[in-house]
Amino acid sequence: MSADPKLPPFRRIANELRDQILRGELAPGAQIPSQDELEQRFGASRATVRKAVAVLRSEGHVTSSQGKKSVVRERPNVSLRQTGSIYRARRATGEANFNAEARAQGQKAKQIIREVVEAPAPDVVAERYGAAPGAPMVVRRLLFVMEVKGEEPSPMQLCDVYYPADVARGTRLAEARLIKGGVNAYIEDPNGPIARRIAQFIEDLEIRMPYPHEVEQLAIPAGVPVVRVIRTAYDSAGDALEVMDSIVPSDRYDFRYVIHV
């Protein structure tokens, strides 16, 4: 056990196992020792061992389900790399940006439309458009998933994407179907109904614990926070073209920003 005798036994067990996980001695996907093994190793009761594992689960270090051993939580499997050159390279593939980024990292992704509706703009969206609160918007609600052969698709991200209703009505943005090449390609299509080039993205990140419906829809383990990413696309005149409000489980992504100064 840890050398600090002042800590309760379950804390000492949790600390030692956490250290092993952080040092890589217990790798992602590996089973942690069984309750019997931990009882013998630490000379602790079953209740104490269970309490220690519960601490690690609440911190997001391990996951477990009924009747199965606890395993070390898998590390992120997609890196979101935000640079202008990468964005244009992904666009050039003819795929939606998320799908192209996943493919470049050896993954296969797809997007599922949950619904496309007209709805009032939330305050945070209205602010970015410079519109009145509650202004009518077309909202495309999507679920991004990662496909693994032989397994159920893994949910990766919830996205609500907002467009002013007077711009989106009568276009593919208002249709409940995927757009070939992604929505950004449609917005920038010189022969399309919008024909405006995206010149800048601004992203605002908020880290918090997930709400119950997010836990359910994204299969988020206990103790894992989410990142809320509000990304606004602007044209060269500084006018907003798109506001994407995304919920991203923090155990599935790395974020990398390249900032030139």
TIMIVO-31570 format. One record per residue (C-alpha): residue number from 1; residue in one letter; chain; x negated, y negated, z negated. Coordinates in pm, whole numbers, plus 50000, padded with zeros to 5 digits. Last residue first. Layout:
<r seq="NUM" type="a" mol="A" xx="X" yy="Y" zz="Z"/>
...
//
This chain:
<r seq="261" type="v" mol="A" xx="49828" yy="46577" zz="53389"/>
<r seq="260" type="h" mol="A" xx="49937" yy="46896" zz="53565"/>
<r seq="259" type="i" mol="A" xx="50169" yy="47113" zz="53360"/>
<r seq="258" type="v" mol="A" xx="50182" yy="47488" zz="53420"/>
<r seq="257" type="y" mol="A" xx="50463" yy="47645" zz="53220"/>
<r seq="256" type="r" mol="A" xx="50467" yy="48010" zz="53117"/>
<r seq="255" type="f" mol="A" xx="50758" yy="48171" zz="52938"/>
<r seq="254" type="d" mol="A" xx="50737" yy="48540" zz="52850"/>
<r seq="253" type="y" mol="A" xx="51063" yy="48728" zz="52865"/>
<r seq="252" type="r" mol="A" xx="51260" yy="49024" zz="52737"/>
<r seq="251" type="d" mol="A" xx="51234" yy="49000" zz="52356"/>
<r seq="250" type="s" mol="A" xx="51341" yy="48634" zz="52355"/>
<r seq="249" type="p" mol="A" xx="51690" yy="48713" zz="52477"/>
<r seq="248" type="v" mol="A" xx="51778" yy="48445" zz="52738"/>
<r seq="247" type="i" mol="A" xx="52097" yy="48238" zz="52734"/>
<r seq="246" type="s" mol="A" xx="52122" yy="48009" zz="53035"/>
<r seq="245" type="d" mol="A" xx="52288" yy="47673" zz="53109"/>
<r seq="244" type="m" mol="A" xx="52215" yy="47582" zz="53471"/>
<r seq="243" type="v" mol="A" xx="52285" yy="47225" zz="53586"/>
<r seq="242" type="e" mol="A" xx="52273" yy="47164" zz="53961"/>
<r seq="241" type="l" mol="A" xx="52224" yy="46875" zz="54203"/>
<r seq="240" type="a" mol="A" xx="52133" yy="46592" zz="53967"/>
<r seq="239" type="d" mol="A" xx="52039" yy="46265" zz="54138"/>
<r seq="238" type="g" mol="A" xx="51683" yy="46141" zz="54092"/>
<r seq="237" type="a" mol="A" xx="51647" yy="46011" zz="54448"/>
<r seq="236" type="s" mol="A" xx="51406" yy="46295" zz="54530"/>
<r seq="235" type="d" mol="A" xx="51669" yy="46553" zz="54438"/>
<r seq="234" type="y" mol="A" xx="51722" yy="46684" zz="54088"/>
<r seq="233" type="a" mol="A" xx="51772" yy="47032" zz="53940"/>
<r seq="232" type="t" mol="A" xx="51867" yy="47054" zz="53572"/>
<r seq="231" type="r" mol="A" xx="51772" yy="47352" zz="53360"/>
<r seq="230" type="i" mol="A" xx="51930" yy="47407" zz="53020"/>
<r seq="229" type="v" mol="A" xx="51752" yy="47703" zz="52863"/>
<r seq="228" type="r" mol="A" xx="51896" yy="47857" zz="52547"/>
<r seq="227" type="v" mol="A" xx="51633" yy="48089" zz="52406"/>
<r seq="226" type="v" mol="A" xx="51764" yy="48379" zz="52202"/>
<r seq="225" type="p" mol="A" xx="51651" yy="48516" zz="51869"/>
<r seq="224" type="v" mol="A" xx="51587" yy="48885" zz="51793"/>
<r seq="223" type="g" mol="A" xx="51653" yy="48994" zz="51433"/>
<r seq="222" type="a" mol="A" xx="51906" yy="49262" zz="51519"/>
<r seq="221" type="p" mol="A" xx="51876" yy="49397" zz="51872"/>
<r seq="220" type="i" mol="A" xx="52036" yy="49209" zz="52164"/>
<r seq="219" type="a" mol="A" xx="52257" yy="49417" zz="52395"/>
<r seq="218" type="l" mol="A" xx="52307" yy="49118" zz="52630"/>
<r seq="217" type="q" mol="A" xx="52687" yy="49111" zz="52638"/>
<r seq="216" type="e" mol="A" xx="52736" yy="49226" zz="52279"/>
<r seq="215" type="v" mol="A" xx="52469" yy="49012" zz="52115"/>
<r seq="214" type="e" mol="A" xx="52584" yy="48717" zz="52325"/>
<r seq="213" type="h" mol="A" xx="52945" yy="48765" zz="52207"/>
<r seq="212" type="p" mol="A" xx="52825" yy="48771" zz="51844"/>
<r seq="211" type="y" mol="A" xx="52624" yy="48445" zz="51872"/>
<r seq="210" type="p" mol="A" xx="52249" yy="48471" zz="51908"/>
<r seq="209" type="m" mol="A" xx="51990" yy="48325" zz="51669"/>
<r seq="208" type="r" mol="A" xx="51835" yy="48001" zz="51785"/>
<r seq="207" type="i" mol="A" xx="51570" yy="47859" zz="52016"/>
<r seq="206" type="e" mol="A" xx="51659" yy="47554" zz="52226"/>
<r seq="205" type="l" mol="A" xx="51479" yy="47477" zz="52550"/>
<r seq="204" type="d" mol="A" xx="51534" yy="47179" zz="52783"/>
<r seq="203" type="e" mol="A" xx="51421" yy="47229" zz="53143"/>
<r seq="202" type="i" mol="A" xx="51374" yy="46956" zz="53403"/>
<r seq="201" type="f" mol="A" xx="51350" yy="47066" zz="53764"/>
<r seq="200" type="q" mol="A" xx="51232" yy="46839" zz="54045"/>
<r seq="199" type="a" mol="A" xx="51246" yy="46780" zz="54419"/>
<r seq="198" type="i" mol="A" xx="51541" yy="46991" zz="54531"/>
<r seq="197" type="r" mol="A" xx="51626" yy="46911" zz="54891"/>
<r seq="196" type="r" mol="A" xx="51978" yy="46805" zz="54982"/>
<r seq="195" type="a" mol="A" xx="52178" yy="46960" zz="55265"/>
<r seq="194" type="i" mol="A" xx="52516" yy="46974" zz="55084"/>
<r seq="193" type="p" mol="A" xx="52755" yy="47117" zz="55349"/>
<r seq="192" type="g" mol="A" xx="52490" yy="47334" zz="55515"/>
<r seq="191" type="n" mol="A" xx="52282" yy="47274" zz="55827"/>
<r seq="190" type="p" mol="A" xx="51982" yy="47142" zz="55636"/>
<r seq="189" type="d" mol="A" xx="52013" yy="47435" zz="55391"/>
<r seq="188" type="e" mol="A" xx="51889" yy="47291" zz="55061"/>
<r seq="187" type="i" mol="A" xx="52203" yy="47363" zz="54857"/>
<r seq="186" type="y" mol="A" xx="52238" yy="47708" zz="55015"/>
<r seq="185" type="a" mol="A" xx="51875" yy="47792" zz="54939"/>
<r seq="184" type="n" mol="A" xx="51932" yy="47679" zz="54580"/>
<r seq="183" type="v" mol="A" xx="52239" yy="47903" zz="54558"/>
<r seq="182" type="g" mol="A" xx="52047" yy="48222" zz="54630"/>
<r seq="181" type="g" mol="A" xx="51910" yy="48380" zz="54945"/>
<r seq="180" type="k" mol="A" xx="52247" yy="48525" zz="55036"/>
<r seq="179" type="i" mol="A" xx="52517" yy="48371" zz="54818"/>
<r seq="178" type="l" mol="A" xx="52688" yy="48605" zz="54572"/>
<r seq="177" type="r" mol="A" xx="53065" yy="48609" zz="54559"/>
<r seq="176" type="a" mol="A" xx="53336" yy="48439" zz="54358"/>
<r seq="175" type="e" mol="A" xx="53368" yy="48142" zz="54593"/>
<r seq="174" type="a" mol="A" xx="53339" yy="47784" zz="54468"/>
<r seq="173" type="l" mol="A" xx="52971" yy="47751" zz="54554"/>
<r seq="172" type="r" mol="A" xx="53052" yy="47889" zz="54898"/>
<r seq="171" type="t" mol="A" xx="53204" yy="47551" zz="54983"/>
<r seq="170" type="g" mol="A" xx="53563" yy="47423" zz="54980"/>
<r seq="169" type="r" mol="A" xx="53524" yy="47263" zz="54638"/>
<r seq="168" type="a" mol="A" xx="53159" yy="47231" zz="54538"/>
<r seq="167" type="v" mol="A" xx="53092" yy="46860" zz="54583"/>
<r seq="166" type="d" mol="A" xx="53421" yy="46723" zz="54441"/>
<r seq="165" type="a" mol="A" xx="53402" yy="46989" zz="54168"/>
<r seq="164" type="p" mol="A" xx="53066" yy="46870" zz="54043"/>
<r seq="163" type="y" mol="A" xx="52843" yy="47178" zz="54009"/>
<r seq="162" type="y" mol="A" xx="52771" yy="47382" zz="53694"/>
<r seq="161" type="v" mol="A" xx="52584" yy="47710" zz="53649"/>
<r seq="160" type="d" mol="A" xx="52667" yy="47929" zz="53350"/>
<r seq="159" type="c" mol="A" xx="52395" yy="48190" zz="53313"/>
<r seq="158" type="l" mol="A" xx="52363" yy="48495" zz="53089"/>
<r seq="157" type="q" mol="A" xx="52025" yy="48666" zz="53103"/>
<r seq="156" type="m" mol="A" xx="51852" yy="49002" zz="53094"/>
<r seq="155" type="p" mol="A" xx="52104" yy="49285" zz="53081"/>
<r seq="154" type="s" mol="A" xx="51932" yy="49622" zz="53144"/>
<r seq="153" type="p" mol="A" xx="52082" yy="49831" zz="53423"/>
<r seq="152" type="e" mol="A" xx="52160" yy="50186" zz="53302"/>
<r seq="151" type="e" mol="A" xx="51876" yy="50427" zz="53362"/>
<r seq="150" type="g" mol="A" xx="51766" yy="50672" zz="53632"/>
<r seq="149" type="k" mol="A" xx="51575" yy="50408" zz="53827"/>
<r seq="148" type="v" mol="A" xx="51547" yy="50083" zz="53632"/>
<r seq="147" type="e" mol="A" xx="51748" yy="49779" zz="53741"/>
<r seq="146" type="m" mol="A" xx="51707" yy="49446" zz="53563"/>
<r seq="145" type="v" mol="A" xx="52022" yy="49243" zz="53507"/>
<r seq="144" type="f" mol="A" xx="52124" yy="48879" zz="53546"/>
<r seq="143" type="l" mol="A" xx="52482" yy="48803" zz="53441"/>
<r seq="142" type="l" mol="A" xx="52649" yy="48511" zz="53610"/>
<r seq="141" type="r" mol="A" xx="52912" yy="48244" zz="53545"/>
<r seq="140" type="r" mol="A" xx="52952" yy="48004" zz="53839"/>
<r seq="139" type="v" mol="A" xx="53123" yy="47690" zz="53715"/>
<r seq="138" type="v" mol="A" xx="53293" yy="47437" zz="53943"/>
<r seq="137" type="m" mol="A" xx="53316" yy="47116" zz="53747"/>
<r seq="136" type="p" mol="A" xx="53585" yy="46864" zz="53661"/>
<r seq="135" type="a" mol="A" xx="53465" yy="46579" zz="53435"/>
<r seq="134" type="g" mol="A" xx="53523" yy="46664" zz="53068"/>
<r seq="133" type="p" mol="A" xx="53277" yy="46407" zz="52941"/>
<r seq="132" type="a" mol="A" xx="53231" yy="46136" zz="53207"/>
<r seq="131" type="a" mol="A" xx="52948" yy="46194" zz="53451"/>
<r seq="130" type="g" mol="A" xx="52579" yy="46104" zz="53443"/>
<r seq="129" type="y" mol="A" xx="52512" yy="46453" zz="53577"/>
<r seq="128" type="r" mol="A" xx="52284" yy="46537" zz="53288"/>
<r seq="127" type="e" mol="A" xx="52525" yy="46387" zz="53036"/>
<r seq="126" type="a" mol="A" xx="52822" yy="46573" zz="53182"/>
<r seq="125" type="v" mol="A" xx="52636" yy="46902" zz="53135"/>
<r seq="124" type="v" mol="A" xx="52551" yy="46841" zz="52767"/>
<r seq="123" type="d" mol="A" xx="52904" yy="46711" zz="52699"/>
<r seq="122" type="p" mol="A" xx="53068" yy="47022" zz="52841"/>
<r seq="121" type="a" mol="A" xx="53210" yy="46965" zz="53190"/>
<r seq="120" type="p" mol="A" xx="53577" yy="47055" zz="53229"/>
<r seq="119" type="a" mol="A" xx="53645" yy="47382" zz="53411"/>
<r seq="118" type="e" mol="A" xx="53694" yy="47513" zz="53763"/>
<r seq="117" type="v" mol="A" xx="53620" yy="47883" zz="53789"/>
<r seq="116" type="v" mol="A" xx="53379" yy="48139" zz="53927"/>
<r seq="115" type="e" mol="A" xx="53364" yy="48462" zz="53727"/>
<r seq="114" type="r" mol="A" xx="53130" yy="48730" zz="53590"/>
<r seq="113" type="i" mol="A" xx="52921" yy="48737" zz="53905"/>
<r seq="112" type="i" mol="A" xx="52648" yy="48999" zz="53879"/>
<r seq="111" type="q" mol="A" xx="52289" yy="48920" zz="53968"/>
<r seq="110" type="k" mol="A" xx="52022" yy="49171" zz="54061"/>
<r seq="109" type="a" mol="A" xx="51671" yy="49256" zz="53956"/>
<r seq="108" type="k" mol="A" xx="51402" yy="49500" zz="54060"/>
<r seq="107" type="q" mol="A" xx="51065" yy="49482" zz="53888"/>
<r seq="106" type="g" mol="A" xx="50709" yy="49503" zz="54018"/>
<r seq="105" type="q" mol="A" xx="50610" yy="49153" zz="53908"/>
<r seq="104" type="a" mol="A" xx="50668" yy="48995" zz="54249"/>
<r seq="103" type="r" mol="A" xx="51006" yy="49174" zz="54252"/>
<r seq="102" type="a" mol="A" xx="51110" yy="48997" zz="53930"/>
<r seq="101" type="e" mol="A" xx="51016" yy="48656" zz="54071"/>
<r seq="100" type="a" mol="A" xx="51205" yy="48731" zz="54393"/>
<r seq="99" type="n" mol="A" xx="51518" yy="48835" zz="54204"/>
<r seq="98" type="f" mol="A" xx="51505" yy="48528" zz="53981"/>
<r seq="97" type="n" mol="A" xx="51453" yy="48295" zz="54280"/>
<r seq="96" type="a" mol="A" xx="51734" yy="48438" zz="54494"/>
<r seq="95" type="e" mol="A" xx="51583" yy="48615" zz="54791"/>
<r seq="94" type="g" mol="A" xx="51478" yy="48477" zz="55130"/>
<r seq="93" type="t" mol="A" xx="51112" yy="48533" zz="55048"/>
<r seq="92" type="a" mol="A" xx="51034" yy="48164" zz="55109"/>
<r seq="91" type="r" mol="A" xx="51227" yy="48069" zz="54797"/>
<r seq="90" type="r" mol="A" xx="50982" yy="48266" zz="54584"/>
<r seq="89" type="a" mol="A" xx="50687" yy="48082" zz="54739"/>
<r seq="88" type="r" mol="A" xx="50866" yy="47748" zz="54690"/>
<r seq="87" type="y" mol="A" xx="50921" yy="47820" zz="54320"/>
<r seq="86" type="i" mol="A" xx="50563" yy="47944" zz="54279"/>
<r seq="85" type="s" mol="A" xx="50428" yy="47623" zz="54434"/>
<r seq="84" type="g" mol="A" xx="50645" yy="47404" zz="54212"/>
<r seq="83" type="t" mol="A" xx="50537" yy="47576" zz="53893"/>
<r seq="82" type="q" mol="A" xx="50735" yy="47759" zz="53628"/>
<r seq="81" type="r" mol="A" xx="50636" yy="48116" zz="53562"/>
<r seq="80" type="l" mol="A" xx="50905" yy="48317" zz="53387"/>
<r seq="79" type="s" mol="A" xx="50726" yy="48637" zz="53287"/>
<r seq="78" type="v" mol="A" xx="50938" yy="48950" zz="53289"/>
<r seq="77" type="n" mol="A" xx="50885" yy="49265" zz="53082"/>
<r seq="76" type="p" mol="A" xx="50877" yy="49119" zz="52731"/>
<r seq="75" type="r" mol="A" xx="50758" yy="49363" zz="52461"/>
<r seq="74" type="e" mol="A" xx="50948" yy="49675" zz="52358"/>
<r seq="73" type="r" mol="A" xx="51060" yy="49696" zz="51997"/>
<r seq="72" type="v" mol="A" xx="50875" yy="49952" zz="51787"/>
<r seq="71" type="v" mol="A" xx="51095" yy="50257" zz="51732"/>
<r seq="70" type="s" mol="A" xx="51324" yy="50363" zz="51450"/>
<r seq="69" type="k" mol="A" xx="51429" yy="50727" zz="51454"/>
<r seq="68" type="k" mol="A" xx="51775" yy="50823" zz="51575"/>
<r seq="67" type="g" mol="A" xx="52094" yy="50926" zz="51394"/>
<r seq="66" type="q" mol="A" xx="52262" yy="50588" zz="51430"/>
<r seq="65" type="s" mol="A" xx="52048" yy="50346" zz="51627"/>
<r seq="64" type="s" mol="A" xx="51711" yy="50190" zz="51571"/>
<r seq="63" type="t" mol="A" xx="51507" yy="49889" zz="51674"/>
<r seq="62" type="v" mol="A" xx="51180" yy="49765" zz="51533"/>
<r seq="61" type="h" mol="A" xx="50993" yy="49434" zz="51511"/>
<r seq="60" type="g" mol="A" xx="51301" yy="49212" zz="51543"/>
<r seq="59" type="e" mol="A" xx="51261" yy="49052" zz="51201"/>
<r seq="58" type="s" mol="A" xx="51588" yy="49207" zz="51080"/>
<r seq="57" type="r" mol="A" xx="51461" yy="49549" zz="51195"/>
<r seq="56" type="l" mol="A" xx="51135" yy="49506" zz="51007"/>
<r seq="55" type="v" mol="A" xx="51325" yy="49416" zz="50690"/>
<r seq="54" type="a" mol="A" xx="51563" yy="49711" zz="50741"/>
<r seq="53" type="v" mol="A" xx="51259" yy="49940" zz="50764"/>
<r seq="52" type="a" mol="A" xx="51147" yy="49822" zz="50419"/>
<r seq="51" type="k" mol="A" xx="51495" yy="49869" zz="50273"/>
<r seq="50" type="r" mol="A" xx="51512" yy="50221" zz="50411"/>
<r seq="49" type="v" mol="A" xx="51176" yy="50300" zz="50253"/>
<r seq="48" type="t" mol="A" xx="51289" yy="50169" zz="49916"/>
<r seq="47" type="a" mol="A" xx="51614" yy="50370" zz="49929"/>
<r seq="46" type="r" mol="A" xx="51421" yy="50685" zz="50018"/>
<r seq="45" type="s" mol="A" xx="51200" yy="50640" zz="49711"/>
<r seq="44" type="a" mol="A" xx="50834" yy="50548" zz="49737"/>
<r seq="43" type="g" mol="A" xx="50507" yy="50736" zz="49698"/>
<r seq="42" type="f" mol="A" xx="50369" yy="50530" zz="49986"/>
<r seq="41" type="r" mol="A" xx="50259" yy="50807" zz="50224"/>
<r seq="40" type="q" mol="A" xx="50506" yy="51064" zz="50093"/>
<r seq="39" type="e" mol="A" xx="50810" yy="50835" zz="50126"/>
<r seq="38" type="l" mol="A" xx="50681" yy="50705" zz="50459"/>
<r seq="37" type="e" mol="A" xx="50651" yy="51056" zz="50602"/>
<r seq="36" type="d" mol="A" xx="50999" yy="51152" zz="50478"/>
<r seq="35" type="q" mol="A" xx="51148" yy="50832" zz="50622"/>
<r seq="34" type="s" mol="A" xx="50988" yy="50906" zz="50957"/>
<r seq="33" type="p" mol="A" xx="50679" yy="50725" zz="51079"/>
<r seq="32" type="i" mol="A" xx="50742" yy="50453" zz="51341"/>
<r seq="31" type="q" mol="A" xx="50836" yy="50575" zz="51683"/>
<r seq="30" type="a" mol="A" xx="50645" yy="50420" zz="51972"/>
<r seq="29" type="g" mol="A" xx="50830" yy="50208" zz="52228"/>
<r seq="28" type="p" mol="A" xx="50592" yy="49915" zz="52186"/>
<r seq="27" type="a" mol="A" xx="50266" yy="50038" zz="52030"/>
<r seq="26" type="l" mol="A" xx="50206" yy="50116" zz="51664"/>
<r seq="25" type="e" mol="A" xx="49833" yy="50054" zz="51625"/>
<r seq="24" type="g" mol="A" xx="49889" yy="49740" zz="51831"/>
<r seq="23" type="r" mol="A" xx="49753" yy="49504" zz="51565"/>
<r seq="22" type="l" mol="A" xx="50096" yy="49340" zz="51533"/>
<r seq="21" type="i" mol="A" xx="50266" yy="49676" zz="51489"/>
<r seq="20" type="q" mol="A" xx="50015" yy="49798" zz="51231"/>
<r seq="19" type="d" mol="A" xx="50046" yy="49472" zz="51040"/>
<r seq="18" type="r" mol="A" xx="50424" yy="49506" zz="51040"/>
<r seq="17" type="l" mol="A" xx="50392" yy="49857" zz="50898"/>
<r seq="16" type="e" mol="A" xx="50172" yy="49729" zz="50616"/>
<r seq="15" type="n" mol="A" xx="50396" yy="49433" zz="50539"/>
<r seq="14" type="a" mol="A" xx="50714" yy="49643" zz="50543"/>
<r seq="13" type="i" mol="A" xx="50565" yy="49890" zz="50294"/>
<r seq="12" type="r" mol="A" xx="50448" yy="49608" zz="50067"/>
<r seq="11" type="r" mol="A" xx="50786" yy="49439" zz="50090"/>
<r seq="10" type="f" mol="A" xx="50968" yy="49762" zz="49998"/>
<r seq="9" type="p" mol="A" xx="50741" yy="49802" zz="49694"/>
<r seq="8" type="p" mol="A" xx="50822" yy="49455" zz="49554"/>
<r seq="7" type="l" mol="A" xx="50524" yy="49219" zz="49581"/>
<r seq="6" type="k" mol="A" xx="50326" yy="49135" zz="49269"/>
<r seq="5" type="p" mol="A" xx="50088" yy="49427" zz="49316"/>
<r seq="4" type="d" mol="A" xx="49915" yy="49259" zz="49613"/>
<r seq="3" type="a" mol="A" xx="49670" yy="49519" zz="49748"/>
<r seq="2" type="s" mol="A" xx="49912" yy="49632" zz="50016"/>
<r seq="1" type="m" mol="A" xx="50000" yy="50000" zz="50000"/>
//
